[in-house]
Amino acid sequence: MIKEDGTLWHPFGGKEGLRQMHRPASQLEIAARQNWLRRHLPQYLRFFANGNEVAPERIEPELLEVVTERQHNLFRMARLLWSIPFSKGYGRRLRFLIVDRANGKLIGLLALQSPPLSFPARDRLFRYPPGKKTELVNQTMDIQTLGAVPPYDRLLGGKLIALVAASNEIRQVYSRKYTGHVTEMAQRILPPHLVALTTTSAFGRSSLYNRLTHNGTVIAESLGYTEGYGTFHLMELYPLFREFLENQGISTRGGFGTGPRRKWQTMVRALDRLGLPSDLLRHGVKREAFLFRLVHNLEAYMEGRDAEPVYRDLPFSDLVSWWRERWLLPRAQRVDGWRYWRREELKGLLLLEQGEGVT
């Protein structure tokens, strides 16, 4: 339902209402992957923990870059548990699994991708030197996926993944992968520096990123809220929009150079040709934007006053220890629902009944 101010209204309040708003798009994605899931879920189910297989005091996180087919499949399957639909990402991409070495089970996921060139919440912070914005922004990345899977999510595993995003090890993987890398569009070599990360919350104000600190240092800095425009609430119509435009001779194919805004651009064009207002893309979900500073001199570097970044020192092991004492062990003592989670429940979340569609 559309309210008087043009934003969406949903009968459920709070974050549950926002999850319900996103659910049709994520369910469409799950429905489209049923054949793949039925083939692979039996093989990969063992990588998800039962609650009684997790001993909080023995959890030993390990960071693994996704490089093998098995890691890729596990990432892909776990990502379908998110309320927000999955995207392959674009430009530079890094994906990681965080696993519990104590039992070999998956704790959570982290995926980074090239940042949007225009991101007002970020751009208000800096006065980029003339002609340097693209080069400098491309020394940051955007967090595309971040979170924990059951039962580790009940133990605030998401806080661990968020801390890990700022670790030295993530920067080192980035540097190793992109040193000497030639960009596709500009055919130039960018400095292999990763100086900051940006992201937006899924459901308004973020309980995951707010108050995320390490020894008194803020890890995730709130930059305010987005304006509440997007495409997720119209995703059930997206195939029809594409078909409509293709029938009029307008290509809607993705690929090189199209970036993350293909769905947005397709919908804007379709609505315009149908004589409908583009304001229908206003869903009203104002997501909280965050900045992860990976260097001490971020403003000076992004504004060209410093020639080299001065990195923060955040070893993975230190961040894990901080998470364990600050969040994991206190949480494990306060709640015990995580103990009763069974990985068989994933079948109910991912596998539709034969012949069942999405309504």
N, C-alpha and C positions, 0 to 999 in steps of 0.2 A: 504494500500500500504506500502511496506517496503522500507525505505530509504537505501542509500549506507552504512550507519553505522550500519544497522541492526535494527534500531528502526522504530516504526510505524509512518506513516504520515497520517494526517487527513485533509480534505479540509477546515475545520473550524479552525479558530485560537483561541488561548487563552483558557480560561476555558470552553467556550461553546463547543469547539472542543473536550475537554476531556470528557465533559458530553455526547457528542454524541458517543464517543468511549465506554463509560460504558453502554449506553442505551440498547444495545441488551441483555446483561446479566440481567439487572434489569427488562426488559420487559418479558423475559423468566420466571422470578420469578412471576411477576404479572399474566401472562397467566396461570401458574400452579395453582394459587390460586383463579381462577375466581368463582368456585362454592362456596368456603368459603366466598368470598367477597360479592357475590350476596345474601347470607343468612344473613350476619352480618352488611353490610354497612348501611342499613336503621336504624338499632338499634343504631349504634355508631356515625352516622353522627352528631347527636345533640351535641356531645362533642367537635366539631370543631366550631370555632367562625366565624360569619360573621364580616366583618370589622366594621359595625355600632354597633356591640355589644361590641366593645373594646374602653374603655376610658383610654388613656395612663396615665393620672394623677391618676387613680384609680386602676391600675393593682396591684394585690397583690399576688405574686408568693407563691406557696406552694409546698413542696417537698414530694412526695409519693413514697415509695418503692412499686414495683410491686409484690403483693402477692396474689391477688384474680384473679379468672378467667376473670372477667370483665376488670380488669386492664391489664391483660396479652393480651386479645384480642384487647384492645385499642392500646397498645404498638405495637403489631404485625401489626395492620392496618396502623398506622401512619408511621411505619418504611418502609412500601412499597412506601412511597412518596420520599425516598432517591434515588439519582442517583446510589449509590453504592449498589450492591445486599445485601440482608439480610443474616445473618448467626446466627445460634442459639448460637454461642459462645462455649466455652469449659472451663473445669476446674472450678475454682471459678467464680461465676457470680453474678452480682448485676444489677438490672434494676430499673430505676426510671421514673416516670412521673412528670413533673413540670406543675402545673395547675394554672389558674388564679382564686383565690378564689372570686374575685369580680363578676365573671359571670359563674364559673364552667366549663370553657373551657380549652382545652389543650394548653399549651404554647410550650412544647417541650419534648424531650427524652434524657435520659442519660443511657448508659449501659457500664458496666465494665466487664472484663473477665481476666482470668489468663494471665500473660505476656508471650511472647516468651522467651525461655531460652537463645537463642542467638539473640541479637539485637545490632549490632555493634555500632550504634549511641549512645546507652546507655552504652554499656560495655566499650567504650573508656574512660568513665569518672572515672572508679573505678579500683582499684587493689584489687580484692576480695581475702580474705584469702584462703589458700589452702583448698579445699574440702567444702567451704562454699557458693559457688556461687549460687547453686540451692536454698538453704535456704533463702539467702538474696534477690535474685531476686523475690522469691515467697512472699516477703513482699511488693511487688509493684503490680500494676494492669495496664492493658492496656485499654484505652478507645476504645470501639468497636463501639459505636454509640453516637453521640452528635450533637444536633441541635434543631432548632425551626421549628414549622409548621406554615403555613399561618393562619392568617395574621401577627402573631407575628414575623415571620422571617423578614418581611419588617421593623419592629421596632427594629431590632438588638437583637432579642430574643436569637440568637445563642451566643452572648456575655454573656448573663445571664447564660445560661446553662454551658458555659465554666468556668465561675467564680464559679458556684455552685459545679462543679467537685472537686474543691480544698477546699470545706467547711468542718468545723468540723463535721457537721451532716453526711456527707458521711463516714468519718472515723469511726464515732460512730456506724453507721449501720454495717459497715464491722467488727468492733470489736465484736459487739453483736452476729453477725452471725457466726463468725469463731473462737471465743474463745473456746479452747478445741476441735476444729475440727480435726479429724484424716484424713490425706491425703490418697487418694485411692492408689496411686502408691507406696509410700514409707512407708505407715502405721505409720506415725509419726505426732506429734502435732507441728505445726509451731507457732512461736510467733504471737499473734493476732494484729500485727502492720501493718498499711498501711502507708508507708513512702514516696511513690512517685507514680505518674501515668505517663504513656508514651502514645503517639499516633502519628499518621502520618496524614498529610493533605490529602484530597481526590484529589485535583487538583493542584499539584505543590505548589508554594508559598501560604501560608495561610493568607487570610485577617481576618479570624476569630481569630486565635491564636496570630498573630503578634501584638505587642503593647498591649497585654492583661495585665493590671496591676491593682493593688488595693492600693491606697494611696502611689504610688511610688514603690511598691514591684512588681517585675515581677512574674506573675502567670504561664505563659507558656514560657519556655526557648527553643529557637531554637537550635537544635543539628546538623543542616545540612540536607542533602538530602539522600534519599535511592538511590540504584543503578538502579532502573527502571525495575525490574523483577516481574513477577506475572502471574496470570491465567485468569483475567477477560476478556481479549480480545479473549480467546479461549473457553469461556464457552459454546458457541453453539455447540462445538465439544465434550464437556465433556461426555455426554451420550454415544457417539460413542466410545470414548476412554475406558470407563468403560466396555462396551459390548465387545470390542475387547479383553481386558485383561481377563475378566471373561471367555470368550470362550477358552482362553489359560490356564485356570486353576489358574489364579492369582486373589486372592480376592481383591476387591476394597471397601469392606464395612468399615464403620467408627466404632465408639464406643470407648470403654475404651482404652486409651493409644495411640490413633491415633492422637489426637491433631488437631491443625489448618492446618497442612500441608498435609492433605489427598489428597486434590485436586491437589496440587503441585506434590506430589509423584506419583499420578496416571498418571498425564500428562507426567512427566519425563519418567516413565516406558513405557508408550504407545509410546512416540516419539522415545525412544531408540529401542524398538522392531520393529518399523516401519522404522527404519533406517533414521530418521529425526533428525536434530540437536536440542539439548535442548535449543539452543539460540533463538528458536522460542518463548520461554517464556519471552523474553526481549521485553516489550512493550514500554520502553523508558519514561514512566511517572515517573519522579523523585519526590517522595512525600517528603514534608518537615517534619522532625521528631521533636517532642517536648517532653520536660520533665516538669512535674508539681512537684515541690518540696513541700512536705507536712511537712517537718521537717527542722529545721535550720541547723542541723549537718549531712546532708545526706552523704557527702563523708566520714566523720569520722565513721558513723554508718555502711555504706556499706563496709568499709575497715577494720572493726573490732576494730577500735581505741576507739570507744565509745560503751559502753554496752547497752545504752538505747537511743531511739530517743527523740529529743527535738522538740515538735510539734509547728508549727505555729498556731496562734490563728486567725481563719478566720470564724467567725459565719455567718451562712446563712443570717441572717437579715442584717448584715453589708454589705455583698456582694450585696444583693438586693438593698439596699439604694445607694450604689456606682454606680451600673448599672443604676438605675433610673436617677440619676443626670448626670452621665458621658455620657450615651449613649441614653437611652430611650427618655427623654423629648426633648433634642436637635434634635433627629431624627424626632420625631413626629411633630416638628415645621417646619422642612425643607421639608418633603415629605408628601403627603397625599394619595398615591396610595393604601395604605393598607386599607383605608376606604371603597373601592369598592369591596374588595374580598367577594365572596359568597361561602359558603361551598358546594353548589351544584356543584361547579367546580371540586370537588374531584371525582365525578362520572366519569367525562371525563378522569381523570388521572388514575383511578383504574379499571374501568369497560370497558372491550373490547366489541365491538359489538358481538352479538351471532354468533359464527362460525368464528370469526376473530382470526387469529393466529399471530405469530411474524415472520416477514420476515427479 
